[in-house]
């Protein structure tokens, strides 16, 4: 009977850890997307600020 209770406790702990790991990876992915999007935004706004850098697009 003790083994059955221990098994139940271990399963609950395992489920909790797996849930937190899943949530954590999702939050990390959101943060990475946020950072990359903002890096792109900064680059584009700086390119627009310095018009001479936009000349390369006219040739293409």
C-alpha distance matrix in Angstrom:
0.0 3.8 5.4 5.1 6.5 8.7 9.9 10.9 12.6 14.3 15.5 16.9 18.7 20.0 21.4 23.0 24.6 25.9 27.4 29.2 30.4 31.8 33.5 34.9 36.5 38.0 39.5 40.8 42.5 44.1 45.4 46.9 48.6 50.0 51.4 53.0 54.5 56.0 57.4 59.1 60.4 61.9 63.5 65.1 66.4 67.9 69.5 71.0 72.3 74.2 76.0 77.5 74.1 74.0 77.1 75.1 73.8 77.3 77.9 74.9
3.8 0.0 3.8 5.4 5.2 6.1 8.5 9.9 10.6 12.1 14.1 15.4 16.5 18.1 19.9 21.2 22.5 24.2 25.8 27.2 28.5 30.2 31.8 32.8 34.6 36.3 37.6 38.8 40.7 42.3 43.4 44.9 46.8 48.1 49.3 51.0 52.6 54.0 55.3 57.2 58.5 59.8 61.4 63.2 64.4 65.8 67.5 69.1 70.2 72.1 74.0 75.5 72.1 72.2 75.3 73.3 72.1 75.7 76.4 73.4
5.4 3.8 0.0 3.8 5.5 5.0 6.0 8.6 9.8 10.3 12.1 14.2 15.2 16.1 18.1 19.9 20.8 22.1 24.1 25.7 26.5 28.2 30.1 31.1 32.6 34.5 36.0 37.0 38.7 40.5 41.7 42.9 44.9 46.4 47.5 49.0 50.8 52.3 53.4 55.2 56.7 58.1 59.5 61.2 62.7 64.0 65.6 67.3 68.5 70.2 72.1 73.4 70.0 70.0 73.0 70.9 69.8 73.4 73.9 70.9
5.1 5.4 3.8 0.0 3.8 5.5 5.1 6.3 8.7 9.9 10.6 12.5 14.4 15.2 16.5 18.5 20.0 21.0 22.6 24.6 25.7 26.9 28.8 30.2 31.6 33.2 34.8 36.1 37.6 39.3 40.7 42.1 43.8 45.2 46.7 48.2 49.6 51.3 52.6 54.2 55.7 57.2 58.7 60.2 61.6 63.2 64.7 66.2 67.6 69.4 71.2 72.6 69.2 69.1 72.1 70.1 68.7 72.2 72.9 69.8
6.5 5.2 5.5 3.8 0.0 3.8 5.3 5.0 6.2 8.6 9.8 10.6 12.4 14.1 15.3 16.7 18.5 19.9 21.2 22.8 24.4 25.8 27.2 28.6 30.4 31.9 33.2 34.7 36.4 37.9 39.1 40.8 42.5 43.7 45.2 46.9 48.3 49.7 51.2 53.0 54.2 55.6 57.3 58.9 60.1 61.7 63.4 64.8 66.0 67.9 69.8 71.4 68.1 68.0 71.1 69.3 68.0 71.5 72.3 69.3
8.7 6.1 5.0 5.5 3.8 0.0 3.8 5.4 5.1 6.1 8.5 9.9 10.5 12.1 14.1 15.3 16.4 18.1 19.9 21.2 22.4 24.2 25.8 26.8 28.5 30.4 31.6 32.7 34.6 36.3 37.3 38.8 40.8 42.0 43.2 44.9 46.6 48.0 49.2 51.1 52.5 53.7 55.4 57.1 58.3 59.7 61.4 63.0 64.2 66.0 68.0 69.4 66.0 66.1 69.2 67.2 66.1 69.7 70.3 67.5
9.9 8.5 6.0 5.1 5.3 3.8 0.0 3.8 5.5 5.1 6.1 8.7 9.9 10.4 12.2 14.2 15.3 16.3 18.2 20.0 20.9 22.3 24.3 25.5 26.9 28.6 30.2 31.3 32.9 34.7 36.0 37.3 39.1 40.6 41.9 43.4 45.0 46.6 47.8 49.5 51.0 52.5 53.9 55.5 57.0 58.4 59.9 61.5 62.9 64.6 66.4 67.8 64.4 64.3 67.3 65.3 64.0 67.6 68.2 65.2
10.9 9.9 8.6 6.3 5.0 5.4 3.8 0.0 3.8 5.5 5.1 6.2 8.7 9.8 10.6 12.4 14.3 15.3 16.5 18.5 20.0 21.1 22.7 24.3 25.9 27.2 28.8 30.3 31.8 33.3 34.8 36.3 37.9 39.2 40.8 42.4 43.7 45.3 46.8 48.4 49.7 51.3 52.9 54.3 55.6 57.3 58.9 60.3 61.6 63.5 65.3 66.9 63.5 63.3 66.5 64.6 63.2 66.7 67.5 64.5
12.6 10.6 9.8 8.7 6.2 5.1 5.5 3.8 0.0 3.8 5.4 5.1 6.2 8.5 9.9 10.7 12.4 14.2 15.4 16.7 18.4 20.1 21.3 22.5 24.5 26.0 27.2 28.6 30.5 31.9 33.0 34.7 36.6 37.6 39.0 40.9 42.3 43.6 45.1 46.9 48.1 49.5 51.3 52.9 54.0 55.6 57.3 58.7 59.9 61.8 63.8 65.4 62.1 62.0 65.2 63.4 62.2 65.8 66.6 63.8
14.3 12.1 10.3 9.9 8.6 6.1 5.1 5.5 3.8 0.0 3.8 5.5 5.1 6.0 8.6 9.9 10.5 12.1 14.2 15.4 16.3 18.2 20.0 20.9 22.5 24.4 25.7 26.7 28.6 30.4 31.4 32.8 34.8 36.1 37.3 38.9 40.6 42.1 43.2 45.1 46.5 47.8 49.4 51.1 52.4 53.8 55.4 57.1 58.3 60.0 62.0 63.4 60.0 60.0 63.1 61.2 60.0 63.6 64.3 61.4
15.5 14.1 12.1 10.6 9.8 8.5 6.1 5.1 5.4 3.8 0.0 3.8 5.4 5.0 6.1 8.6 9.9 10.4 12.2 14.3 15.2 16.4 18.3 19.8 21.1 22.6 24.3 25.6 27.1 28.8 30.2 31.6 33.2 34.7 36.2 37.6 39.1 40.8 42.1 43.7 45.1 46.7 48.2 49.7 51.1 52.7 54.1 55.6 57.0 58.9 60.6 62.1 58.7 58.5 61.6 59.6 58.3 61.8 62.5 59.6
16.9 15.4 14.2 12.5 10.6 9.9 8.7 6.2 5.1 5.5 3.8 0.0 3.8 5.4 5.1 6.2 8.7 9.9 10.6 12.4 14.3 15.4 16.6 18.3 20.2 21.3 22.7 24.4 26.0 27.3 28.7 30.5 32.0 33.2 34.8 36.5 37.8 39.2 40.8 42.5 43.6 45.2 47.0 48.4 49.6 51.3 52.9 54.2 55.5 57.5 59.3 61.0 57.7 57.5 60.8 59.0 57.6 61.1 62.1 59.2
18.7 16.5 15.2 14.4 12.4 10.5 9.9 8.7 6.2 5.1 5.4 3.8 0.0 3.8 5.4 5.1 6.2 8.6 9.9 10.7 12.3 14.3 15.4 16.4 18.4 20.1 21.1 22.4 24.4 25.9 26.9 28.5 30.5 31.6 32.9 34.7 36.2 37.5 38.9 40.8 42.0 43.3 45.1 46.7 47.9 49.4 51.1 52.6 53.7 55.6 57.6 59.2 55.9 55.9 59.1 57.3 56.2 59.8 60.6 57.9
20.0 18.1 16.1 15.2 14.1 12.1 10.4 9.8 8.5 6.0 5.0 5.4 3.8 0.0 3.8 5.4 5.2 6.1 8.6 10.0 10.5 12.3 14.3 15.2 16.6 18.5 20.0 21.0 22.6 24.5 25.7 27.0 28.8 30.3 31.6 33.1 34.7 36.3 37.5 39.2 40.7 42.1 43.6 45.2 46.6 48.1 49.6 51.2 52.5 54.3 56.1 57.5 54.1 54.1 57.2 55.2 54.0 57.6 58.3 55.5
21.4 19.9 18.1 16.5 15.3 14.1 12.2 10.6 9.9 8.6 6.1 5.1 5.4 3.8 0.0 3.8 5.5 5.1 6.1 8.7 9.9 10.6 12.3 14.1 15.5 16.7 18.4 20.0 21.3 22.8 24.5 25.9 27.4 28.8 30.5 31.9 33.2 34.9 36.4 37.9 39.2 40.9 42.5 43.8 45.2 46.9 48.4 49.8 51.2 53.1 54.8 56.4 53.1 52.8 56.0 54.1 52.7 56.2 57.1 54.2
23.0 21.2 19.9 18.5 16.7 15.3 14.2 12.4 10.7 9.9 8.6 6.2 5.1 5.4 3.8 0.0 3.8 5.5 5.1 6.3 8.6 10.0 10.7 12.2 14.4 15.5 16.6 18.3 20.2 21.3 22.6 24.4 26.1 27.1 28.7 30.5 31.8 33.1 34.7 36.5 37.6 39.1 40.9 42.4 43.5 45.1 46.9 48.2 49.4 51.4 53.3 55.0 51.7 51.6 54.9 53.2 51.9 55.5 56.5 53.7
24.6 22.5 20.8 20.0 18.5 16.4 15.3 14.3 12.4 10.5 9.9 8.7 6.2 5.2 5.5 3.8 0.0 3.8 5.5 5.2 6.1 8.6 9.9 10.4 12.3 14.3 15.3 16.3 18.4 20.0 20.9 22.4 24.4 25.6 26.8 28.6 30.2 31.6 32.8 34.7 36.1 37.3 39.0 40.7 41.9 43.3 45.0 46.6 47.8 49.6 51.5 53.0 49.7 49.8 53.0 51.2 50.1 53.7 54.5 51.8
25.9 24.2 22.1 21.0 19.9 18.1 16.3 15.3 14.2 12.1 10.4 9.9 8.6 6.1 5.1 5.5 3.8 0.0 3.8 5.5 5.1 6.2 8.6 9.8 10.7 12.4 14.3 15.3 16.7 18.6 20.0 21.2 22.8 24.5 25.9 27.2 28.7 30.5 31.7 33.3 34.8 36.4 37.8 39.3 40.8 42.3 43.7 45.3 46.7 48.5 50.2 51.7 48.3 48.1 51.2 49.3 48.1 51.6 52.4 49.5
27.4 25.8 24.1 22.6 21.2 19.9 18.2 16.5 15.4 14.2 12.2 10.6 9.9 8.6 6.1 5.1 5.5 3.8 0.0 3.8 5.5 5.2 6.2 8.5 10.1 10.8 12.4 14.3 15.6 16.8 18.5 20.2 21.5 22.8 24.6 26.2 27.3 28.9 30.6 32.1 33.2 34.9 36.6 37.9 39.2 41.0 42.5 43.8 45.2 47.2 48.9 50.6 47.3 47.0 50.3 48.6 47.1 50.6 51.7 48.8
29.2 27.2 25.7 24.6 22.8 21.2 20.0 18.5 16.7 15.4 14.3 12.4 10.7 10.0 8.7 6.3 5.2 5.5 3.8 0.0 3.8 5.4 5.1 5.9 8.6 9.8 10.4 12.1 14.2 15.3 16.3 18.2 20.0 20.9 22.4 24.3 25.7 26.9 28.5 30.3 31.4 32.8 34.7 36.2 37.3 38.9 40.6 42.0 43.2 45.2 47.1 48.8 45.6 45.5 48.8 47.2 46.0 49.6 50.7 48.0
30.4 28.5 26.5 25.7 24.4 22.4 20.9 20.0 18.4 16.3 15.2 14.3 12.3 10.5 9.9 8.6 6.1 5.1 5.5 3.8 0.0 3.8 5.5 5.0 6.2 8.6 9.9 10.5 12.3 14.3 15.3 16.5 18.5 19.9 21.1 22.6 24.3 25.8 27.0 28.7 30.2 31.6 33.1 34.8 36.2 37.6 39.1 40.7 42.0 43.7 45.6 47.1 43.7 43.7 46.9 45.1 44.0 47.6 48.4 45.7
31.8 30.2 28.2 26.9 25.8 24.2 22.3 21.1 20.1 18.2 16.4 15.4 14.3 12.3 10.6 10.0 8.6 6.2 5.2 5.4 3.8 0.0 3.8 5.4 5.3 6.3 8.8 10.0 10.8 12.6 14.5 15.6 16.9 18.6 20.3 21.5 22.8 24.7 26.1 27.4 28.8 30.6 32.0 33.3 34.9 36.6 37.9 39.3 40.9 42.7 44.3 45.9 42.5 42.3 45.4 43.6 42.2 45.7 46.7 43.8
33.5 31.8 30.1 28.8 27.2 25.8 24.3 22.7 21.3 20.0 18.3 16.6 15.4 14.3 12.3 10.7 9.9 8.6 6.2 5.1 5.5 3.8 0.0 3.8 5.6 5.1 6.2 8.7 10.0 10.7 12.4 14.4 15.5 16.6 18.5 20.2 21.2 22.7 24.5 26.0 27.0 28.8 30.6 31.8 33.0 34.8 36.4 37.6 39.0 41.1 42.8 44.6 41.4 41.1 44.4 42.9 41.5 45.0 46.2 43.6
34.9 32.8 31.1 30.2 28.6 26.8 25.5 24.3 22.5 20.9 19.8 18.3 16.4 15.2 14.1 12.2 10.4 9.8 8.5 5.9 5.0 5.4 3.8 0.0 3.8 5.4 5.1 6.1 8.6 9.9 10.6 12.3 14.3 15.3 16.5 18.4 20.0 21.2 22.6 24.5 25.7 27.0 28.8 30.4 31.6 33.1 34.8 36.3 37.4 39.3 41.3 42.9 39.7 39.7 43.0 41.4 40.3 43.9 45.0 42.5
36.5 34.6 32.6 31.6 30.4 28.5 26.9 25.9 24.5 22.5 21.1 20.2 18.4 16.6 15.5 14.4 12.3 10.7 10.1 8.6 6.2 5.3 5.6 3.8 0.0 3.8 5.5 5.0 6.1 8.6 9.8 10.5 12.3 14.2 15.4 16.5 18.2 20.0 21.1 22.6 24.3 25.8 27.1 28.7 30.2 31.7 33.1 34.7 36.1 37.8 39.6 41.0 37.6 37.6 40.7 39.0 37.8 41.4 42.3 39.6
38.0 36.3 34.5 33.2 31.9 30.4 28.6 27.2 26.0 24.4 22.6 21.3 20.1 18.5 16.7 15.5 14.3 12.4 10.8 9.8 8.6 6.3 5.1 5.4 3.8 0.0 3.8 5.5 5.2 6.3 8.7 10.0 10.7 12.4 14.4 15.6 16.5 18.5 20.1 21.3 22.6 24.5 26.0 27.2 28.6 30.5 31.8 33.1 34.7 36.6 38.2 39.9 36.6 36.3 39.5 37.9 36.5 40.0 41.1 38.4
39.5 37.6 36.0 34.8 33.2 31.6 30.2 28.8 27.2 25.7 24.3 22.7 21.1 20.0 18.4 16.6 15.3 14.3 12.4 10.4 9.9 8.8 6.2 5.1 5.5 3.8 0.0 3.8 5.4 5.1 6.2 8.7 9.9 10.5 12.4 14.4 15.3 16.6 18.4 20.1 21.0 22.6 24.5 25.9 26.9 28.7 30.4 31.6 32.8 34.9 36.8 38.6 35.5 35.3 38.7 37.4 36.1 39.7 41.0 38.6
40.8 38.8 37.0 36.1 34.7 32.7 31.3 30.3 28.6 26.7 25.6 24.4 22.4 21.0 20.0 18.3 16.3 15.3 14.3 12.1 10.5 10.0 8.7 6.1 5.0 5.5 3.8 0.0 3.8 5.4 5.1 6.2 8.7 9.8 10.6 12.4 14.2 15.4 16.5 18.5 19.9 21.1 22.7 24.5 25.8 27.1 28.7 30.4 31.6 33.3 35.3 36.8 33.5 33.7 36.9 35.4 34.4 38.1 39.2 36.8
42.5 40.7 38.7 37.6 36.4 34.6 32.9 31.8 30.5 28.6 27.1 26.0 24.4 22.6 21.3 20.2 18.4 16.7 15.6 14.2 12.3 10.8 10.0 8.6 6.1 5.2 5.4 3.8 0.0 3.8 5.4 5.1 6.2 8.6 10.0 10.7 12.2 14.3 15.4 16.6 18.3 20.0 21.2 22.6 24.3 25.9 27.1 28.7 30.3 32.0 33.6 35.1 31.8 31.5 34.7 33.1 31.8 35.4 36.5 33.9
44.1 42.3 40.5 39.3 37.9 36.3 34.7 33.3 31.9 30.4 28.8 27.3 25.9 24.5 22.8 21.3 20.0 18.6 16.8 15.3 14.3 12.6 10.7 9.9 8.6 6.3 5.1 5.4 3.8 0.0 3.8 5.5 5.2 6.2 8.7 10.1 10.5 12.3 14.3 15.5 16.4 18.4 20.1 21.2 22.4 24.4 25.8 27.0 28.5 30.5 32.1 34.0 30.9 30.5 33.9 32.7 31.2 34.7 36.2 33.7
45.4 43.4 41.7 40.7 39.1 37.3 36.0 34.8 33.0 31.4 30.2 28.7 26.9 25.7 24.5 22.6 20.9 20.0 18.5 16.3 15.3 14.5 12.4 10.6 9.8 8.7 6.2 5.1 5.4 3.8 0.0 3.8 5.4 5.0 6.2 8.7 9.9 10.6 12.3 14.3 15.3 16.5 18.4 20.0 21.0 22.6 24.4 25.8 26.9 28.9 30.8 32.6 29.5 29.6 33.1 31.9 30.9 34.4 35.9 33.7
46.9 44.9 42.9 42.1 40.8 38.8 37.3 36.3 34.7 32.8 31.6 30.5 28.5 27.0 25.9 24.4 22.4 21.2 20.2 18.2 16.5 15.6 14.4 12.3 10.5 10.0 8.7 6.2 5.1 5.5 3.8 0.0 3.8 5.4 5.2 6.2 8.5 9.9 10.6 12.4 14.2 15.4 16.6 18.4 20.0 21.2 22.7 24.4 25.7 27.3 29.2 30.6 27.3 27.5 30.7 29.3 28.4 32.0 33.1 30.9
48.6 46.8 44.9 43.8 42.5 40.8 39.1 37.9 36.6 34.8 33.2 32.0 30.5 28.8 27.4 26.1 24.4 22.8 21.5 20.0 18.5 16.9 15.5 14.3 12.3 10.7 9.9 8.7 6.2 5.2 5.4 3.8 0.0 3.8 5.5 5.2 6.0 8.5 9.8 10.6 12.1 14.2 15.4 16.5 18.2 20.0 21.1 22.5 24.2 26.0 27.5 29.2 25.9 25.6 28.9 27.5 26.2 29.7 31.1 28.7
50.0 48.1 46.4 45.2 43.7 42.0 40.6 39.2 37.6 36.1 34.7 33.2 31.6 30.3 28.8 27.1 25.6 24.5 22.8 20.9 19.9 18.6 16.6 15.3 14.2 12.4 10.5 9.8 8.6 6.2 5.0 5.4 3.8 0.0 3.8 5.6 5.3 6.2 8.6 10.0 10.5 12.3 14.3 15.5 16.4 18.3 20.0 21.1 22.4 24.6 26.3 28.3 25.4 25.2 28.7 27.8 26.6 30.0 31.7 29.7
51.4 49.3 47.5 46.7 45.2 43.2 41.9 40.8 39.0 37.3 36.2 34.8 32.9 31.6 30.5 28.7 26.8 25.9 24.6 22.4 21.1 20.3 18.5 16.5 15.4 14.4 12.4 10.6 10.0 8.7 6.2 5.2 5.5 3.8 0.0 3.8 5.5 5.2 6.1 8.7 9.8 10.5 12.3 14.3 15.3 16.5 18.4 20.0 21.0 22.8 24.9 26.5 23.5 23.8 27.3 26.3 25.5 29.1 30.6 28.8
53.0 51.0 49.0 48.2 46.9 44.9 43.4 42.4 40.9 38.9 37.6 36.5 34.7 33.1 31.9 30.5 28.6 27.2 26.2 24.3 22.6 21.5 20.2 18.4 16.5 15.6 14.4 12.4 10.7 10.1 8.7 6.2 5.2 5.6 3.8 0.0 3.8 5.4 5.0 6.2 8.6 9.9 10.6 12.4 14.2 15.4 16.6 18.4 19.9 21.4 23.1 24.5 21.2 21.3 24.6 23.3 22.4 26.1 27.4 25.4
54.5 52.6 50.8 49.6 48.3 46.6 45.0 43.7 42.3 40.6 39.1 37.8 36.2 34.7 33.2 31.8 30.2 28.7 27.3 25.7 24.3 22.8 21.2 20.0 18.2 16.5 15.3 14.2 12.2 10.5 9.9 8.5 6.0 5.3 5.5 3.8 0.0 3.8 5.5 5.2 6.2 8.8 10.0 10.7 12.3 14.3 15.4 16.6 18.3 20.3 21.7 23.6 20.6 20.1 23.6 22.6 21.3 24.8 26.5 24.5
56.0 54.0 52.3 51.3 49.7 48.0 46.6 45.3 43.6 42.1 40.8 39.2 37.5 36.3 34.9 33.1 31.6 30.5 28.9 26.9 25.8 24.7 22.7 21.2 20.0 18.5 16.6 15.4 14.3 12.3 10.6 9.9 8.5 6.2 5.2 5.4 3.8 0.0 3.8 5.3 4.8 6.1 8.6 9.8 10.4 12.2 14.1 15.2 16.3 18.4 20.4 22.4 19.7 19.7 23.3 22.9 21.9 25.3 27.2 25.8
57.4 55.3 53.4 52.6 51.2 49.2 47.8 46.8 45.1 43.2 42.1 40.8 38.9 37.5 36.4 34.7 32.8 31.7 30.6 28.5 27.0 26.1 24.5 22.6 21.1 20.1 18.4 16.5 15.4 14.3 12.3 10.6 9.8 8.6 6.1 5.0 5.5 3.8 0.0 3.8 5.4 5.2 6.2 8.7 10.0 10.7 12.4 14.4 15.3 16.8 18.9 20.4 17.4 17.9 21.4 20.6 20.1 23.7 25.3 23.9
59.1 57.2 55.2 54.2 53.0 51.1 49.5 48.4 46.9 45.1 43.7 42.5 40.8 39.2 37.9 36.5 34.7 33.3 32.1 30.3 28.7 27.4 26.0 24.5 22.6 21.3 20.1 18.5 16.6 15.5 14.3 12.4 10.6 10.0 8.7 6.2 5.2 5.3 3.8 0.0 3.8 5.4 5.1 6.1 8.5 9.9 10.5 12.3 14.1 15.5 16.9 18.6 15.5 15.3 18.7 17.9 17.0 20.5 22.2 20.6
60.4 58.5 56.7 55.7 54.2 52.5 51.0 49.7 48.1 46.5 45.1 43.6 42.0 40.7 39.2 37.6 36.1 34.8 33.2 31.4 30.2 28.8 27.0 25.7 24.3 22.6 21.0 19.9 18.3 16.4 15.3 14.2 12.1 10.5 9.8 8.6 6.2 4.8 5.4 3.8 0.0 3.8 5.5 5.2 6.1 8.5 9.9 10.6 12.2 14.4 15.9 18.2 15.6 15.2 18.9 18.8 17.7 20.9 23.1 21.9
61.9 59.8 58.1 57.2 55.6 53.7 52.5 51.3 49.5 47.8 46.7 45.2 43.3 42.1 40.9 39.1 37.3 36.4 34.9 32.8 31.6 30.6 28.8 27.0 25.8 24.5 22.6 21.1 20.0 18.4 16.5 15.4 14.2 12.3 10.5 9.9 8.8 6.1 5.2 5.4 3.8 0.0 3.8 5.5 5.2 6.1 8.6 9.9 10.5 12.5 14.7 16.8 14.3 14.8 18.5 18.6 18.3 21.4 23.5 22.8
63.5 61.4 59.5 58.7 57.3 55.4 53.9 52.9 51.3 49.4 48.2 47.0 45.1 43.6 42.5 40.9 39.0 37.8 36.6 34.7 33.1 32.0 30.6 28.8 27.1 26.0 24.5 22.7 21.2 20.1 18.4 16.6 15.4 14.3 12.3 10.6 10.0 8.6 6.2 5.1 5.5 3.8 0.0 3.8 5.5 5.2 6.2 8.7 9.8 10.8 12.7 14.2 11.3 11.9 15.4 15.1 15.0 18.4 20.2 19.4
65.1 63.2 61.2 60.2 58.9 57.1 55.5 54.3 52.9 51.1 49.7 48.4 46.7 45.2 43.8 42.4 40.7 39.3 37.9 36.2 34.8 33.3 31.8 30.4 28.7 27.2 25.9 24.5 22.6 21.2 20.0 18.4 16.5 15.5 14.3 12.4 10.7 9.8 8.7 6.1 5.2 5.5 3.8 0.0 3.8 5.4 5.0 6.2 8.5 10.0 11.0 13.1 10.5 10.0 13.7 13.8 13.0 16.1 18.4 17.6
66.4 64.4 62.7 61.6 60.1 58.3 57.0 55.6 54.0 52.4 51.1 49.6 47.9 46.6 45.2 43.5 41.9 40.8 39.2 37.3 36.2 34.9 33.0 31.6 30.2 28.6 26.9 25.8 24.3 22.4 21.0 20.0 18.2 16.4 15.3 14.2 12.3 10.4 10.0 8.5 6.1 5.2 5.5 3.8 0.0 3.8 5.4 5.1 6.2 8.8 10.4 13.2 11.5 11.3 15.1 16.0 15.4 18.0 20.6 20.4
67.9 65.8 64.0 63.2 61.7 59.7 58.4 57.3 55.6 53.8 52.7 51.3 49.4 48.1 46.9 45.1 43.3 42.3 41.0 38.9 37.6 36.6 34.8 33.1 31.7 30.5 28.7 27.1 25.9 24.4 22.6 21.2 20.0 18.3 16.5 15.4 14.3 12.2 10.7 9.9 8.5 6.1 5.2 5.4 3.8 0.0 3.8 5.4 4.9 6.4 9.0 11.0 9.3 10.3 13.9 14.8 15.1 17.8 20.0 20.2
69.5 67.5 65.6 64.7 63.4 61.4 59.9 58.9 57.3 55.4 54.1 52.9 51.1 49.6 48.4 46.9 45.0 43.7 42.5 40.6 39.1 37.9 36.4 34.8 33.1 31.8 30.4 28.7 27.1 25.8 24.4 22.7 21.1 20.0 18.4 16.6 15.4 14.1 12.4 10.5 9.9 8.6 6.2 5.0 5.4 3.8 0.0 3.8 5.3 5.3 6.6 8.3 6.1 6.6 10.2 11.1 11.3 14.0 16.2 16.5
71.0 69.1 67.3 66.2 64.8 63.0 61.5 60.3 58.7 57.1 55.6 54.2 52.6 51.2 49.8 48.2 46.6 45.3 43.8 42.0 40.7 39.3 37.6 36.3 34.7 33.1 31.6 30.4 28.7 27.0 25.8 24.4 22.5 21.1 20.0 18.4 16.6 15.2 14.4 12.3 10.6 9.9 8.7 6.2 5.1 5.4 3.8 0.0 3.8 5.5 5.6 8.8 7.9 7.1 10.7 12.5 12.1 14.0 16.9 17.3
72.3 70.2 68.5 67.6 66.0 64.2 62.9 61.6 59.9 58.3 57.0 55.5 53.7 52.5 51.2 49.4 47.8 46.7 45.2 43.2 42.0 40.9 39.0 37.4 36.1 34.7 32.8 31.6 30.3 28.5 26.9 25.7 24.2 22.4 21.0 19.9 18.3 16.3 15.3 14.1 12.2 10.5 9.8 8.5 6.2 4.9 5.3 3.8 0.0 3.8 5.9 8.9 8.9 9.4 12.6 14.7 15.0 16.7 19.5 20.4
74.2 72.1 70.2 69.4 67.9 66.0 64.6 63.5 61.8 60.0 58.9 57.5 55.6 54.3 53.1 51.4 49.6 48.5 47.2 45.2 43.7 42.7 41.1 39.3 37.8 36.6 34.9 33.3 32.0 30.5 28.9 27.3 26.0 24.6 22.8 21.4 20.3 18.4 16.8 15.5 14.4 12.5 10.8 10.0 8.8 6.4 5.3 5.5 3.8 0.0 3.8 5.5 5.9 7.6 10.1 12.3 13.4 14.9 17.3 18.6
76.0 74.0 72.1 71.2 69.8 68.0 66.4 65.3 63.8 62.0 60.6 59.3 57.6 56.1 54.8 53.3 51.5 50.2 48.9 47.1 45.6 44.3 42.8 41.3 39.6 38.2 36.8 35.3 33.6 32.1 30.8 29.2 27.5 26.3 24.9 23.1 21.7 20.4 18.9 16.9 15.9 14.7 12.7 11.0 10.4 9.0 6.6 5.6 5.9 3.8 0.0 3.8 5.3 5.3 7.3 10.2 11.0 11.8 14.5 16.2
77.5 75.5 73.4 72.6 71.4 69.4 67.8 66.9 65.4 63.4 62.1 61.0 59.2 57.5 56.4 55.0 53.0 51.7 50.6 48.8 47.1 45.9 44.6 42.9 41.0 39.9 38.6 36.8 35.1 34.0 32.6 30.6 29.2 28.3 26.5 24.5 23.6 22.4 20.4 18.6 18.2 16.8 14.2 13.1 13.2 11.0 8.3 8.8 8.9 5.5 3.8 0.0 3.8 5.4 5.6 8.4 10.4 11.1 13.0 15.1
74.1 72.1 70.0 69.2 68.1 66.0 64.4 63.5 62.1 60.0 58.7 57.7 55.9 54.1 53.1 51.7 49.7 48.3 47.3 45.6 43.7 42.5 41.4 39.7 37.6 36.6 35.5 33.5 31.8 30.9 29.5 27.3 25.9 25.4 23.5 21.2 20.6 19.7 17.4 15.5 15.6 14.3 11.3 10.5 11.5 9.3 6.1 7.9 8.9 5.9 5.3 3.8 0.0 3.8 5.5 6.6 8.6 10.5 12.1 13.4
74.0 72.2 70.0 69.1 68.0 66.1 64.3 63.3 62.0 60.0 58.5 57.5 55.9 54.1 52.8 51.6 49.8 48.1 47.0 45.5 43.7 42.3 41.1 39.7 37.6 36.3 35.3 33.7 31.5 30.5 29.6 27.5 25.6 25.2 23.8 21.3 20.1 19.7 17.9 15.3 15.2 14.8 11.9 10.0 11.3 10.3 6.6 7.1 9.4 7.6 5.3 5.4 3.8 0.0 3.8 5.5 5.9 7.6 10.1 11.1
77.1 75.3 73.0 72.1 71.1 69.2 67.3 66.5 65.2 63.1 61.6 60.8 59.1 57.2 56.0 54.9 53.0 51.2 50.3 48.8 46.9 45.4 44.4 43.0 40.7 39.5 38.7 36.9 34.7 33.9 33.1 30.7 28.9 28.7 27.3 24.6 23.6 23.3 21.4 18.7 18.9 18.5 15.4 13.7 15.1 13.9 10.2 10.7 12.6 10.1 7.3 5.6 5.5 3.8 0.0 3.8 5.4 5.6 7.4 9.6
75.1 73.3 70.9 70.1 69.3 67.2 65.3 64.6 63.4 61.2 59.6 59.0 57.3 55.2 54.1 53.2 51.2 49.3 48.6 47.2 45.1 43.6 42.9 41.4 39.0 37.9 37.4 35.4 33.1 32.7 31.9 29.3 27.5 27.8 26.3 23.3 22.6 22.9 20.6 17.9 18.8 18.6 15.1 13.8 16.0 14.8 11.1 12.5 14.7 12.3 10.2 8.4 6.6 5.5 3.8 0.0 3.8 5.5 5.8 7.1
73.8 72.1 69.8 68.7 68.0 66.1 64.0 63.2 62.2 60.0 58.3 57.6 56.2 54.0 52.7 51.9 50.1 48.1 47.1 46.0 44.0 42.2 41.5 40.3 37.8 36.5 36.1 34.4 31.8 31.2 30.9 28.4 26.2 26.6 25.5 22.4 21.3 21.9 20.1 17.0 17.7 18.3 15.0 13.0 15.4 15.1 11.3 12.1 15.0 13.4 11.0 10.4 8.6 5.9 5.4 3.8 0.0 3.8 5.4 5.3
77.3 75.7 73.4 72.2 71.5 69.7 67.6 66.7 65.8 63.6 61.8 61.1 59.8 57.6 56.2 55.5 53.7 51.6 50.6 49.6 47.6 45.7 45.0 43.9 41.4 40.0 39.7 38.1 35.4 34.7 34.4 32.0 29.7 30.0 29.1 26.1 24.8 25.3 23.7 20.5 20.9 21.4 18.4 16.1 18.0 17.8 14.0 14.0 16.7 14.9 11.8 11.1 10.5 7.6 5.6 5.5 3.8 0.0 3.8 5.5
77.9 76.4 73.9 72.9 72.3 70.3 68.2 67.5 66.6 64.3 62.5 62.1 60.6 58.3 57.1 56.5 54.5 52.4 51.7 50.7 48.4 46.7 46.2 45.0 42.3 41.1 41.0 39.2 36.5 36.2 35.9 33.1 31.1 31.7 30.6 27.4 26.5 27.2 25.3 22.2 23.1 23.5 20.2 18.4 20.6 20.0 16.2 16.9 19.5 17.3 14.5 13.0 12.1 10.1 7.4 5.8 5.4 3.8 0.0 3.8
74.9 73.4 70.9 69.8 69.3 67.5 65.2 64.5 63.8 61.4 59.6 59.2 57.9 55.5 54.2 53.7 51.8 49.5 48.8 48.0 45.7 43.8 43.6 42.5 39.6 38.4 38.6 36.8 33.9 33.7 33.7 30.9 28.7 29.7 28.8 25.4 24.5 25.8 23.9 20.6 21.9 22.8 19.4 17.6 20.4 20.2 16.5 17.3 20.4 18.6 16.2 15.1 13.4 11.1 9.6 7.1 5.3 5.5 3.8 0.0
